[in-house]
Amino acid sequence: MITLYDLVLQDDRRPSPFCWRAKFALTHKGLKWTEVPVGFTEKDKIAFAGSQTVPVIKDGETPVKDSWAIAPHLDKAYPDKPLFKSEMALSYARFVSGWVDTAVQPAMFPIVVADLYGIVRPVDQPYFLESRGKRLGTTDFADFQAKAREKGVASFRAVLEPARRTLREQPFLAGNHPAYPDYALAGAFLWAGIASPLALLEADDPVHAWRERMFDLYDGMGRKAKAA
């Protein structure tokens, strides 16, 4: 039995982009799991894994923390339907995941931060205010978001150009079929879409069409998430 420890916000919203990577990976492999919701301040729930952040999975008696570590663990423990079919595929997935972590999500965060704060559980809001306030240099998230959006949406779209060039030539980042690189980027879009109604993409953007395909995957798993 696999248990996934997943970040929870108000109204049972589950926005964590890293937890979405784990969910896509589990579904890709045809695995079933149960979920334990974890608030920002409920770190005691994942202490057994020596982790301060989600996702964490407990696979039988084996704890695995970090979305990247979870993926190769699943391939080793459950060889069918591999997430990484070769060393090259693994390296490409690592590269795309790193690009999403260091470029895409940091470009998203300033333009959705106030909306995200608005759906944090009241019990967790002081933690979010302090931790994200330190990161941004202000706790006035509404003003920060408004100023970021003046130029931030266009800047965010520019960050996506590597994906855009790839998706003009093929349906998924991984080729003709989705794989972990797609799951990494899709997780970021689910994070933003659950937090904010802001339109991040133009309708004629190849990334927009790809995002729609990703949300349709696995019986519309992404569309079933509570969106803003």
Residue frames relative to the residue before (quaternion, step in Angstrom):
aa qw qx qy qz dx dy dz
M 1.0000 0.0000 0.0000 0.0000 0.00 0.00 0.00
I 0.1991 -0.7709 0.5974 0.0965 3.57 -0.89 0.97
T 0.1061 -0.7687 0.6291 0.0458 3.54 -0.97 0.95
L 0.1685 -0.7772 0.6017 0.0739 3.56 -0.90 1.00
Y 0.2270 -0.7488 0.6117 0.1164 3.54 -0.87 1.02
D 0.0594 -0.8506 0.5126 -0.1008 3.50 -0.37 1.42
L 0.5136 -0.6519 0.4680 0.3035 3.58 -0.97 0.88
V 0.0953 -0.7980 0.5943 0.0296 3.57 -0.93 0.94
L 0.1370 -0.7538 0.6383 0.0743 3.55 -1.14 0.82
Q 0.7775 -0.3061 0.2238 0.5017 3.58 -1.22 -0.27
D 0.8443 0.1770 -0.1453 0.4845 3.55 -1.27 0.60
D 0.5858 -0.6194 0.3412 0.3960 3.54 1.17 0.74
R 0.2970 0.7416 -0.5430 0.2588 3.60 1.02 0.70
R 0.1506 -0.7998 0.5798 0.0369 3.57 -0.98 0.91
P 0.0219 0.8856 -0.4629 0.0309 3.61 0.35 1.22
S 0.4633 0.7306 -0.4515 0.2186 3.62 1.09 -0.47
P 0.3971 -0.7331 0.4948 0.2448 3.61 -0.62 1.06
F 0.6496 0.5185 -0.3155 0.4578 3.55 1.11 -0.65
C 0.6280 0.5033 -0.3336 0.4909 3.58 1.08 -0.65
W 0.6196 0.5318 -0.3518 0.4577 3.59 1.05 -0.65
R 0.5893 0.5488 -0.3743 0.4598 3.60 1.05 -0.63
A 0.6694 0.4923 -0.3018 0.4674 3.57 0.92 -0.90
K 0.6493 0.5191 -0.3245 0.4513 3.61 0.96 -0.80
F 0.6489 0.4956 -0.3176 0.4821 3.57 0.96 -0.82
A 0.6482 0.5234 -0.3226 0.4493 3.58 0.95 -0.85
L 0.6550 0.5068 -0.3071 0.4688 3.58 0.92 -0.88
T 0.6887 0.4799 -0.2853 0.4626 3.57 0.91 -0.92
H 0.5775 0.5853 -0.3525 0.4467 3.57 1.08 -0.77
K 0.7493 0.4012 -0.2036 0.4860 3.55 0.95 -0.91
G 0.4944 -0.6905 0.4130 0.3290 3.57 1.28 0.04
L 0.4521 0.7000 -0.4382 0.3371 3.56 1.19 0.51
K 0.3347 -0.7176 0.5766 0.2012 3.54 -1.19 0.63
W 0.0064 0.8008 -0.5986 0.0160 3.54 -1.14 0.59
T 0.3131 -0.6818 0.6156 0.2409 3.50 -1.37 0.24
E 0.3068 -0.7732 0.5328 0.1555 3.57 -1.18 0.55
V 0.1557 -0.7310 0.6565 0.1018 3.51 -1.22 0.70
P 0.3101 -0.7612 0.5345 0.1970 3.62 -0.54 1.08
V 0.0982 -0.7924 0.6020 0.0037 3.55 -0.98 0.94
G 0.2874 -0.7509 0.5713 0.1645 3.59 -0.72 1.06
F 0.7067 -0.4624 0.3223 0.4278 3.55 -1.27 0.33
T 0.7732 0.3531 -0.1821 0.4942 3.59 0.99 -0.77
E 0.5769 0.5876 -0.3793 0.4220 3.58 1.23 0.28
K 0.1158 0.8476 -0.5077 0.1020 3.54 0.95 0.91
D 0.5187 0.6373 -0.4140 0.3917 3.57 1.23 -0.30
K 0.6080 0.5832 -0.3503 0.4093 3.58 1.13 -0.60
I 0.7701 0.3187 -0.1728 0.5249 3.59 1.14 -0.56
A 0.3540 0.7575 -0.4806 0.2645 3.56 1.27 0.23
F 0.5767 0.6113 -0.3751 0.3911 3.59 1.11 -0.64
A 0.7088 0.4313 -0.2488 0.4997 3.59 1.18 -0.56
G 0.4599 -0.6847 0.4431 0.3511 3.58 1.28 0.01
S 0.5402 0.6281 -0.3793 0.4121 3.56 1.17 0.62
Q 0.2974 -0.7292 0.5909 0.1751 3.51 -1.29 0.58
T 0.7606 0.3024 -0.1533 0.5536 3.57 1.26 -0.25
V 0.3747 -0.6745 0.5810 0.2590 3.53 -1.32 0.37
P 0.5478 -0.0764 -0.8195 -0.1503 1.53 -2.39 0.74
V 0.0983 -0.6999 0.7000 0.1019 3.42 -1.45 0.45
I 0.0939 -0.7569 0.6363 0.1161 3.55 -1.11 0.61
K 0.1855 -0.7118 0.6580 0.1610 3.49 -1.33 0.44
D 0.0996 -0.8049 0.5849 -0.0071 3.52 -0.38 1.31
G 0.7659 -0.1003 0.0176 0.6349 3.55 0.03 1.30
E 0.7611 -0.2704 0.2316 0.5421 3.56 -0.49 -1.20
T 0.5860 0.6056 -0.3532 0.4063 3.59 1.29 0.03
P 0.1995 -0.7752 0.5857 0.1276 3.61 -0.65 1.05
V 0.0260 -0.7713 0.6359 0.0120 3.57 -1.08 0.75
K 0.1204 -0.7989 0.5877 0.0437 3.57 -0.76 1.05
D 0.7510 0.3686 -0.3147 0.4485 3.54 -1.30 0.59
S 0.5039 -0.6923 0.4310 0.2846 3.55 -0.79 1.08
W 0.6560 0.5039 -0.3330 0.4526 3.59 0.97 -0.72
A 0.6634 0.5004 -0.3123 0.4604 3.62 0.92 -0.82
I 0.6021 0.5774 -0.3596 0.4181 3.58 1.08 -0.69
A 0.6537 0.5549 -0.3286 0.3960 3.61 0.89 -0.90
P 0.7188 0.4013 -0.2883 0.4890 3.69 0.67 -0.86
H 0.5645 0.5709 -0.3944 0.4470 3.58 1.14 -0.51
L 0.6703 0.4988 -0.3072 0.4555 3.58 0.87 -0.92
D 0.6510 0.5104 -0.3267 0.4571 3.59 0.96 -0.77
K 0.6665 0.4896 -0.3077 0.4706 3.58 1.01 -0.75
A 0.7219 0.4521 -0.2498 0.4604 3.57 0.89 -0.94
Y 0.7847 0.1525 -0.0463 0.5990 3.58 1.14 -0.73
P 0.1890 -0.8618 0.4592 0.1035 3.60 0.31 1.24
D 0.5675 0.6022 -0.4020 0.3920 3.63 1.09 -0.49
K 0.8432 0.1164 -0.1132 0.5125 3.55 -1.18 0.70
P 0.0124 -0.8601 0.5100 0.0078 3.60 0.69 1.02
L 0.4607 -0.6504 0.5359 0.2786 3.51 -1.19 0.67
F 0.7741 0.1851 -0.0763 0.6006 3.56 1.12 -0.74
K 0.2018 -0.8350 0.5039 0.0895 3.57 -0.27 1.25
S 0.7925 0.0916 -0.0539 0.6006 3.58 1.26 -0.17
E 0.6607 -0.4718 0.3872 0.4371 3.55 -1.31 0.14
M 0.6271 0.5364 -0.3335 0.4559 3.55 1.07 -0.74
A 0.6447 0.5151 -0.3174 0.4672 3.60 0.98 -0.82
L 0.6324 0.5276 -0.3212 0.4674 3.57 1.02 -0.79
S 0.6775 0.4938 -0.2909 0.4610 3.57 0.91 -0.92
Y 0.6417 0.5125 -0.3177 0.4740 3.58 1.01 -0.80
A 0.6510 0.5080 -0.3158 0.4674 3.59 0.95 -0.82
R 0.6346 0.5191 -0.3291 0.4686 3.58 1.00 -0.78
F 0.6475 0.5216 -0.3159 0.4570 3.57 0.98 -0.84
V 0.6870 0.4742 -0.2943 0.4653 3.60 0.81 -0.98
S 0.6321 0.5275 -0.3366 0.4571 3.59 0.95 -0.81
G 0.6589 0.5068 -0.3030 0.4660 3.57 0.97 -0.83
W 0.6327 0.5228 -0.3222 0.4718 3.58 1.06 -0.78
V 0.6448 0.5047 -0.3198 0.4767 3.60 0.96 -0.83
D 0.6696 0.5203 -0.2965 0.4393 3.58 0.93 -0.93
T 0.8053 0.3446 -0.1430 0.4607 3.57 0.83 -1.01
A 0.7744 0.3113 -0.1782 0.5212 3.61 1.18 -0.35
V 0.7381 0.4323 -0.2554 0.4506 3.59 0.67 -1.06
Q 0.7314 0.4281 -0.2632 0.4610 3.60 0.63 -1.03
P 0.6412 0.4984 -0.3544 0.4635 3.66 0.95 -0.61
A 0.6444 0.4936 -0.3272 0.4839 3.61 1.13 -0.52
M 0.6348 0.5272 -0.3196 0.4658 3.60 1.13 -0.59
F 0.6508 0.6094 -0.3316 0.3085 3.53 0.75 -1.11
P 0.6958 0.4801 -0.3176 0.4296 3.66 0.72 -0.88
I 0.7200 0.4520 -0.2605 0.4577 3.60 1.04 -0.63
V 0.7437 0.3241 -0.2332 0.5362 3.62 1.26 0.06
V 0.4109 0.7708 -0.4406 0.2069 3.61 1.25 -0.19
A 0.6699 0.4883 -0.3204 0.4584 3.62 0.91 -0.79
D 0.6332 0.5155 -0.3263 0.4763 3.56 1.04 -0.76
L 0.6397 0.5236 -0.3196 0.4630 3.56 1.01 -0.81
Y 0.6415 0.5251 -0.3163 0.4612 3.57 0.94 -0.89
G 0.6443 0.5653 -0.3087 0.4124 3.56 1.05 -0.77
I 0.7469 0.3516 -0.2230 0.5185 3.59 1.18 -0.38
V 0.4140 0.6714 -0.4925 0.3676 3.58 1.26 0.31
R 0.5492 -0.6122 0.4499 0.3482 3.59 -0.98 0.79
P 0.5942 -0.6009 0.3859 0.3702 3.64 -0.91 0.81
V 0.6480 0.5321 -0.3270 0.4360 3.58 0.97 -0.80
D 0.7261 0.4265 -0.2280 0.4888 3.59 1.16 -0.59
Q 0.4794 0.7148 -0.4250 0.2802 3.60 1.21 -0.27
P 0.6302 0.5180 -0.3702 0.4443 3.67 0.90 -0.67
Y 0.6345 0.5212 -0.3283 0.4669 3.59 1.02 -0.80
F 0.6706 0.4928 -0.3003 0.4662 3.58 0.87 -0.96
L 0.6433 0.5376 -0.3205 0.4409 3.57 0.95 -0.90
E 0.6988 0.4628 -0.2745 0.4713 3.58 0.89 -0.91
S 0.7224 0.4607 -0.2699 0.4394 3.59 0.72 -1.05
R 0.7248 0.4049 -0.2549 0.4957 3.60 0.86 -0.88
G 0.5775 0.5765 -0.3719 0.4425 3.56 1.17 -0.52
K 0.6324 0.5154 -0.3244 0.4787 3.58 1.03 -0.77
R 0.6527 0.5282 -0.3118 0.4448 3.56 0.99 -0.85
L 0.7710 0.3745 -0.1813 0.4822 3.57 0.91 -0.93
G 0.4396 -0.7008 0.4566 0.3274 3.58 1.19 -0.42
T 0.7589 0.2089 -0.1624 0.5950 3.58 1.27 0.35
T 0.2921 -0.7317 0.5816 0.2024 3.54 -1.25 0.49
D 0.5168 0.5872 -0.4369 0.4442 3.58 1.27 0.19
F 0.1212 -0.8535 0.5043 0.0505 3.54 0.42 1.26
A 0.6154 0.5610 -0.3578 0.4226 3.60 1.01 -0.71
D 0.6815 0.4670 -0.2858 0.4856 3.58 0.88 -0.92
F 0.6393 0.5302 -0.3255 0.4519 3.57 0.96 -0.87
Q 0.6691 0.4986 -0.2990 0.4629 3.59 0.91 -0.92
A 0.6447 0.5316 -0.3259 0.4422 3.60 0.92 -0.89
K 0.6801 0.4710 -0.2895 0.4815 3.58 0.92 -0.88
A 0.6410 0.5321 -0.3296 0.4442 3.58 1.00 -0.80
R 0.6689 0.5227 -0.3025 0.4336 3.58 1.00 -0.76
E 0.5125 0.6554 -0.4224 0.3596 3.59 1.17 -0.42
K 0.8061 0.0789 -0.0489 0.5844 3.56 1.07 -0.67
G 0.5351 0.7004 -0.3658 0.2989 3.53 1.29 -0.38
V 0.6185 0.5458 -0.3725 0.4252 3.60 1.01 -0.65
A 0.6597 0.4914 -0.3042 0.4803 3.57 0.94 -0.88
S 0.6475 0.5140 -0.3199 0.4629 3.57 0.99 -0.79
F 0.6285 0.5293 -0.3327 0.4628 3.55 1.02 -0.80
R 0.6616 0.5080 -0.3131 0.4541 3.59 0.87 -0.90
A 0.6296 0.5356 -0.3362 0.4514 3.58 1.05 -0.71
V 0.6023 0.5746 -0.3522 0.4278 3.59 1.07 -0.72
L 0.6758 0.5289 -0.2816 0.4293 3.58 1.12 -0.69
E 0.3858 0.7699 -0.4611 0.2140 3.61 1.22 -0.11
P 0.6242 0.5239 -0.3787 0.4388 3.69 0.87 -0.64
A 0.6620 0.4793 -0.3070 0.4876 3.59 0.97 -0.79
R 0.6294 0.5557 -0.3318 0.4301 3.56 0.98 -0.87
R 0.6652 0.4985 -0.3080 0.4628 3.59 0.88 -0.88
T 0.6506 0.5071 -0.3154 0.4691 3.57 1.00 -0.78
L 0.7348 0.4575 -0.2391 0.4401 3.55 0.86 -1.00
R 0.5166 0.5886 -0.4338 0.4455 3.58 1.23 0.02
E 0.7446 0.4182 -0.1950 0.4824 3.56 1.18 -0.62
Q 0.8049 0.0996 -0.0224 0.5846 3.59 1.15 -0.46
P 0.6001 -0.6326 0.3542 0.3380 3.61 -1.07 0.62
F 0.7954 0.1655 -0.0833 0.5771 3.58 1.13 -0.59
L 0.6310 -0.5264 0.3946 0.4110 3.58 -1.17 0.38
A 0.7076 0.4531 -0.2489 0.4817 3.57 1.09 -0.72
G 0.7100 -0.4102 0.2678 0.5059 3.61 1.23 -0.06
N 0.8133 -0.2185 0.1828 0.5073 3.56 -0.91 -0.93
H 0.7666 0.2355 -0.1399 0.5807 3.55 1.25 -0.33
P 0.5233 -0.6557 0.4335 0.3291 3.61 -1.01 0.68
A 0.0306 0.7697 -0.6374 0.0177 3.53 -1.23 0.59
Y 0.8305 -0.2942 0.1287 0.4551 3.56 -1.26 -0.09
P 0.6039 0.5417 -0.3941 0.4318 3.68 0.90 -0.61
D 0.6508 0.5036 -0.3077 0.4777 3.58 1.02 -0.79
Y 0.6509 0.5233 -0.3220 0.4459 3.57 0.96 -0.81
A 0.6261 0.5456 -0.3390 0.4421 3.58 1.04 -0.74
L 0.7113 0.4306 -0.2651 0.4881 3.59 0.85 -0.91
A 0.6276 0.5376 -0.3435 0.4463 3.61 0.98 -0.75
G 0.6054 0.5647 -0.3546 0.4345 3.59 1.03 -0.70
A 0.6366 0.5248 -0.3261 0.4615 3.57 1.03 -0.77
F 0.6780 0.4819 -0.2973 0.4687 3.59 0.95 -0.83
L 0.6254 0.5124 -0.3464 0.4758 3.59 1.05 -0.59
W 0.5934 0.5627 -0.3409 0.4637 3.59 1.04 -0.75
A 0.7094 0.4480 -0.2624 0.4767 3.58 0.80 -1.00
G 0.6918 0.5052 -0.2856 0.4297 3.57 0.92 -0.91
I 0.6379 0.5033 -0.3220 0.4860 3.57 1.13 -0.61
A 0.7045 0.4753 -0.2575 0.4598 3.58 1.09 -0.74
S 0.8497 0.1145 0.0416 0.5130 3.57 0.83 -0.98
P 0.4174 -0.6972 0.5207 0.2619 3.60 -1.13 0.64
L 0.3810 0.7507 -0.4717 0.2621 3.60 1.26 -0.01
A 0.3656 -0.7121 0.5566 0.2224 3.58 -0.94 0.93
L 0.2178 -0.8269 0.5103 0.0916 3.56 -0.33 1.24
L 0.7996 0.2598 -0.0992 0.5323 3.59 1.09 -0.67
E 0.4663 -0.6192 0.5507 0.3097 3.53 -1.27 0.54
A 0.6059 -0.6098 0.3768 0.3451 3.57 -1.07 0.74
D 0.7221 0.4277 -0.2530 0.4814 3.61 1.09 -0.62
D 0.4344 0.6897 -0.4617 0.3500 3.59 1.27 0.20
P 0.4941 -0.6557 0.4741 0.3182 3.64 -0.84 0.85
V 0.6065 0.5450 -0.3597 0.4536 3.59 1.12 -0.57
H 0.5978 0.5608 -0.3550 0.4497 3.59 1.10 -0.65
A 0.6726 0.4834 -0.2961 0.4757 3.59 0.87 -0.94
W 0.6317 0.5199 -0.3241 0.4750 3.58 1.02 -0.77
R 0.6429 0.5254 -0.3289 0.4500 3.59 0.91 -0.89
E 0.6415 0.5156 -0.3274 0.4642 3.59 0.99 -0.79
R 0.6384 0.5103 -0.3285 0.4733 3.60 1.01 -0.75
M 0.6571 0.5117 -0.3151 0.4552 3.56 0.98 -0.82
F 0.6686 0.4936 -0.3075 0.4635 3.60 0.94 -0.79
D 0.6451 0.5201 -0.3140 0.4634 3.59 1.20 -0.49
L 0.5147 0.6823 -0.4086 0.3204 3.58 1.19 -0.50
Y 0.8624 0.1514 -0.0894 0.4748 3.51 -1.32 0.48
D 0.7080 -0.4745 0.2436 0.4629 3.53 0.75 1.18
G 0.6626 -0.5440 0.3048 0.4149 3.55 1.04 0.82
M 0.1181 0.8373 -0.5256 0.0936 3.57 1.06 0.73
G 0.6893 0.4838 -0.2895 0.4550 3.58 0.90 -0.88
R 0.6577 0.5147 -0.3117 0.4531 3.59 1.06 -0.66
K 0.6272 0.5501 -0.3380 0.4356 3.57 1.18 -0.44
A 0.5144 0.6263 -0.4279 0.4001 3.59 1.25 -0.18
K 0.5091 -0.6354 0.4800 0.3266 3.58 -1.09 0.69
A 0.1703 -0.8125 0.5544 0.0597 3.55 -0.43 1.24
A 0.5962 -0.5602 0.4332 0.3783 3.56 -1.24 0.41
